[in-house]
C-alpha cells in the first residue's frame, strides 16, 4: 500500500523524535478538528481524519442517534432517527452519524493554529518517551557528550535526550568544553521542567564507585566489595572496601601497583583526593580507620540507639582528625552512618575532672576571697574567665602567662597568694587535730587515775590542754632519756 508524501514526512519526524507515528497522526487530526471548529464557530463534537494513501485530511461533526419518541437532551451532540435517515439512510438508534465539513476555506490562521497544536503534541509525546526511557534508571552511570553551557548549567547529550547538570551537581575542579565525552550519574527525571527534564550529576558518589569498577577488576568481579562511600565533590572522597577472599588485600587492589589504579581515577575527577579504607564490622575499629590520616587513641560507643561515638585523639592529632573546615570528621561520620564527637586527651581529662567535682560536691570559692591578689589582678583573671579559687589553682604557669597583662612577677604573686590562701585552711585543720588529740589524752589520764567523772567535766574546759601538754612533755623527756627511768626503778 503506497503512502502519501505527508504520511512519509510524519514517519520521518517520528523516527527523529523517537516517538510513535500514530501519536503524530493523532496530533494532526486533532489540530485540523480544532481549526475547523474555530472557523465554523461551533461547539459541536468534531474529529479530524487523515487518509494515509492520499494524504487528504477531512473534518467531520459526529452526533449520536436517538429514537424519535425520546426527548433530545443535548441538541448539539444528539440527532433524532428521522433526521439521521434523511442525511444517511439506514441509520440506527445508538449509532453515530458523521456530518463532514469543508476544510478548504480554513485559511492561513487556521493552518497556523494547527501547526502550534501539532508542535505541542509532538513535544508532549517526546517528553513522555524520555520519561519512560530514563525514569527507572536513577543512580545509573551514563556516557554523555557536552552539548552546550547555559549559564551555570551544563547541557549534556545522552543520545536519546538532553540532560541538564545544575551547578550544585558539579565539581568545583571541573570545566567542560563542548564536544567533550564524560560519564554522568542520572539523578532524576523532572517532568515539570521547561528545558531538559533529565537531571544528571558529576558530584554523586555513584560516579566514584563506577570509576572503581572500571579500573579495579577485583571490584568488577565482586572479589572486593564497595561497602560505603562518602563524597564532597572537588574536595575529598572516602571509600570503604572489603575483600571476600582472604588472600586479596582490598586496599592494595584499589590502589594498584605504584598507585596506578587510583591515580587514573583521580585524573578523571580532576585531582580530587581519595581515601581508601578497609571496612570493618566492628564499628570502633571502622571509626579508627575512617578518621585516617589522624591517629586515634580510643573510640567508645556513647549511645547505641542514637548511633553516637566518642573519639579521643592526642592533642597534636586533633586538628588533623577534624580536618579542614571539619571535612575529615564530616566524611567519616557520613561513611559510618554514626554521629562522631571528637575530643583531645586534655579536653577529656578536664571533662572527667569536672564530673568528679560534680559527683563529690566539691566547693567552688569565688576568686575574690584571695585578698592578697589585689584589685587589678582580680580584674584580669575574671576577664579571662577564671572566677573560682579552684580553677585558678588548677591552672599551669603556661596557661596563666597566656592571660593578657600577667607576666613573671604577677605569676609569682598569684602563686604566693594561692599558697597562703590554702595554707590558712591547713593551719586551721592542724589546730583542730591537735585539740582533738589533747582531749583524747586528757580523758585517758583521767581514766587511769580513777577521776573519769572529773576528767569528763574538764574535757570541755581549756585547762586539760595544759595538762595534756605537760603529760606529753613528760613522755617525751622520758623517752629521750631512758637512763632516768632505770634510776627511778
Secondary structure as GFF3:
##gff-version 3
##sequence-region A 1 489
A	DSSP	alpha_helix	5	17	.	.	.	ID=ss1
A	DSSP	alpha_helix	21	40	.	.	.	ID=ss2
A	DSSP	beta_strand	46	50	.	.	.	ID=ss3
A	DSSP	beta_strand	57	66	.	.	.	ID=ss4
A	DSSP	beta_strand	78	80	.	.	.	ID=ss5
A	DSSP	alpha_helix	81	87	.	.	.	ID=ss6
A	DSSP	beta_strand	96	101	.	.	.	ID=ss7
A	DSSP	alpha_helix	107	134	.	.	.	ID=ss8
A	DSSP	beta_strand	141	150	.	.	.	ID=ss9
A	DSSP	beta_strand	153	157	.	.	.	ID=ss10
A	DSSP	beta_strand	162	165	.	.	.	ID=ss11
A	DSSP	three_ten_helix	167	169	.	.	.	ID=ss12
A	DSSP	beta_strand	181	189	.	.	.	ID=ss13
A	DSSP	beta_strand	198	201	.	.	.	ID=ss14
A	DSSP	alpha_helix	205	215	.	.	.	ID=ss15
A	DSSP	alpha_helix	217	220	.	.	.	ID=ss16
A	DSSP	beta_strand	224	232	.	.	.	ID=ss17
A	DSSP	beta_strand	236	243	.	.	.	ID=ss18
A	DSSP	alpha_helix	250	255	.	.	.	ID=ss19
A	DSSP	three_ten_helix	257	259	.	.	.	ID=ss20
A	DSSP	alpha_helix	260	268	.	.	.	ID=ss21
A	DSSP	beta_strand	273	278	.	.	.	ID=ss22
A	DSSP	alpha_helix	283	290	.	.	.	ID=ss23
A	DSSP	beta_strand	296	303	.	.	.	ID=ss24
A	DSSP	beta_strand	308	313	.	.	.	ID=ss25
A	DSSP	three_ten_helix	315	317	.	.	.	ID=ss26
A	DSSP	alpha_helix	318	322	.	.	.	ID=ss27
A	DSSP	three_ten_helix	324	326	.	.	.	ID=ss28
A	DSSP	alpha_helix	327	336	.	.	.	ID=ss29
A	DSSP	beta_strand	339	344	.	.	.	ID=ss30
A	DSSP	alpha_helix	345	360	.	.	.	ID=ss31
A	DSSP	three_ten_helix	367	369	.	.	.	ID=ss32
A	DSSP	three_ten_helix	371	373	.	.	.	ID=ss33
A	DSSP	alpha_helix	375	383	.	.	.	ID=ss34
A	DSSP	alpha_helix	389	394	.	.	.	ID=ss35
A	DSSP	alpha_helix	397	401	.	.	.	ID=ss36
A	DSSP	alpha_helix	408	448	.	.	.	ID=ss37
A	DSSP	alpha_helix	452	458	.	.	.	ID=ss38
A	DSSP	alpha_helix	463	480	.	.	.	ID=ss39
A	DSSP	alpha_helix	482	488	.	.	.	ID=ss40
###
